[in-house]
Amino acid sequence: EPTVRTELMEQIPPIAIFLQESRPKFPTAFFEYLMPIVVRYLTDVNNQVRKAGQEALLILLEQDLVAQSDIENKVCPILLDLSAPDSDDEYKVEAVNIICKMASMLSRTTVEHMLLPRFCELCSDGKLFQVRKICAANFGDICNAVGQEATERLLIPKFFELCSDSVWGMRKACAECFMAVSYTTSPEVRRSKLSPLFISLISDTCRWVRQAAFQSLGPFISTFANPSSAGLYIREDGTLSIRPSMQDVNSNPYQPSNNITLTSSNTNAT
């Protein structure tokens, strides 16, 4: 029964945490018994079971419970198979979604060597706009996961494609993550390539794209600032924050010193 398998998946993370805490007594139980179940359920015929398996996998990765060897030899190959060009549409959409979500939890080497080539292919998927939409919405996270060199060499050309996509929702998603993409690039790429690209979005024929671009204008401009003098920096969650200067803190010692956060992505149009 699918409901039984779904319930089983929901119990995997707490069992894995227990095993980790009791590893002297159960040194290989998770890797030999539980991890193969999680991997197998990523391809289950029932979508609810697959969803539960995907959520369990993300929790395990977030808790750093999956060995690097299992990630590279078991998890990534399954996701690459599911996201292949000839894969079932539903499986492909799910696979690209989990690839984007897990990228920030893996090592840069693993993402760049195993997942980045497939992500670049999916950005140009001409069959399913849903796949391109997921890629566009998570583009900033992928850039952050692989760093400047891979971003400029492989991802920026794909970003240009998505910014000129015929589906306006794609262009809107690009506008929303523009700051995160810009932050990962060099000042020269921001000036010579991304600035003209942003102008095209802010002049888009669709008002929803223009609105998203205007909302990202300030955060995009902030990426041109020198962090040491402007006090601007990007948090791990992708938000732009401002550190109050020591002069401001000293002039008003009773003022809270919490960072001012400017959310720059996933802004809902109203």
Summary of the structure (lengths in Angstrom):
residues: 270
radius of gyration: 20.9
end to end distance: 42.7
largest distance: 65.7
contacts: 825
relative contact order: 0.07
helix: 69%
strand: 3%
